[in-house]
Amino acid sequence: MSELPPMVHLTDEFSAAPHPPIETLAALAAAGYRTVICNRPDSEVAPGERAAEMEAAARAAGMEFAVVEVTHDGIKPETIEAQRLALSALPGPHFGYCRAGFRSSVVWALAMAGDRPTDEIMAALRRAGFAMPGLERQIEALAATR
């Protein structure tokens, strides 16, 4: 069996990572992950690592799969809502991936606005090595609308 890919654990229910090799998806399932969320657009990856191939491998390993593309153009409200829906509708623990794990972590944080205390979200990001004080205001603003 393949080893788990390197990842950051933001909560017991969500971990983020760089795009994992497709052969590690079975190891994620064996480790207890129940859903994979692809935050990386297909335009960034080579054939064989695109969402459709990753989804087939995840489903073959018994996991759910969702695609919520996070581009470098900024995270739009509909992207945050799609991430929120994937996190609430699909079984956890969830494993999100993008190129480096950063976009998956940020979109998770924004999706959690209003569901978790802002200081808890920010602490999870800091523990993962992502110091983003400017994000706190965005999380607070989103939380106020929910």
ChimeraX attribute file (.defattr): number of C-alpha atoms within 10 A of each C-alpha:
attribute: neighborCount
match mode: 1-to-1
recipient: residues
	/A:1	9
	/A:2	12
	/A:3	12
	/A:4	17
	/A:5	17
	/A:6	13
	/A:7	18
	/A:8	21
	/A:9	17
	/A:10	21
	/A:11	14
	/A:12	9
	/A:13	14
	/A:14	20
	/A:15	23
	/A:16	29
	/A:17	21
	/A:18	19
	/A:19	21
	/A:20	20
	/A:21	13
	/A:22	17
	/A:23	16
	/A:24	18
	/A:25	28
	/A:26	21
	/A:27	16
	/A:28	23
	/A:29	22
	/A:30	14
	/A:31	12
	/A:32	12
	/A:33	22
	/A:34	22
	/A:35	25
	/A:36	31
	/A:37	25
	/A:38	24
	/A:39	26
	/A:40	26
	/A:41	17
	/A:42	15
	/A:43	9
	/A:44	12
	/A:45	13
	/A:46	8
	/A:47	11
	/A:48	11
	/A:49	16
	/A:50	17
	/A:51	21
	/A:52	14
	/A:53	13
	/A:54	22
	/A:55	22
	/A:56	15
	/A:57	18
	/A:58	23
	/A:59	18
	/A:60	13
	/A:61	17
	/A:62	16
	/A:63	23
	/A:64	21
	/A:65	24
	/A:66	19
	/A:67	19
	/A:68	23
	/A:69	21
	/A:70	21
	/A:71	16
	/A:72	9
	/A:73	6
	/A:74	9
	/A:75	15
	/A:76	11
	/A:77	12
	/A:78	10
	/A:79	19
	/A:80	22
	/A:81	16
	/A:82	17
	/A:83	28
	/A:84	20
	/A:85	14
	/A:86	22
	/A:87	24
	/A:88	12
	/A:89	9
	/A:90	17
	/A:91	15
	/A:92	19
	/A:93	18
	/A:94	24
	/A:95	25
	/A:96	32
	/A:97	22
	/A:98	23
	/A:99	16
	/A:100	15
	/A:101	21
	/A:102	20
	/A:103	24
	/A:104	27
	/A:105	26
	/A:106	20
	/A:107	23
	/A:108	22
	/A:109	25
	/A:110	26
	/A:111	25
	/A:112	22
	/A:113	23
	/A:114	16
	/A:115	11
	/A:116	12
	/A:117	13
	/A:118	21
	/A:119	12
	/A:120	13
	/A:121	21
	/A:122	20
	/A:123	14
	/A:124	19
	/A:125	23
	/A:126	14
	/A:127	12
	/A:128	18
	/A:129	11
	/A:130	14
	/A:131	13
	/A:132	11
	/A:133	11
	/A:134	8
	/A:135	15
	/A:136	17
	/A:137	11
	/A:138	15
	/A:139	21
	/A:140	16
	/A:141	14
	/A:142	17
	/A:143	18
	/A:144	10
	/A:145	8
	/A:146	8
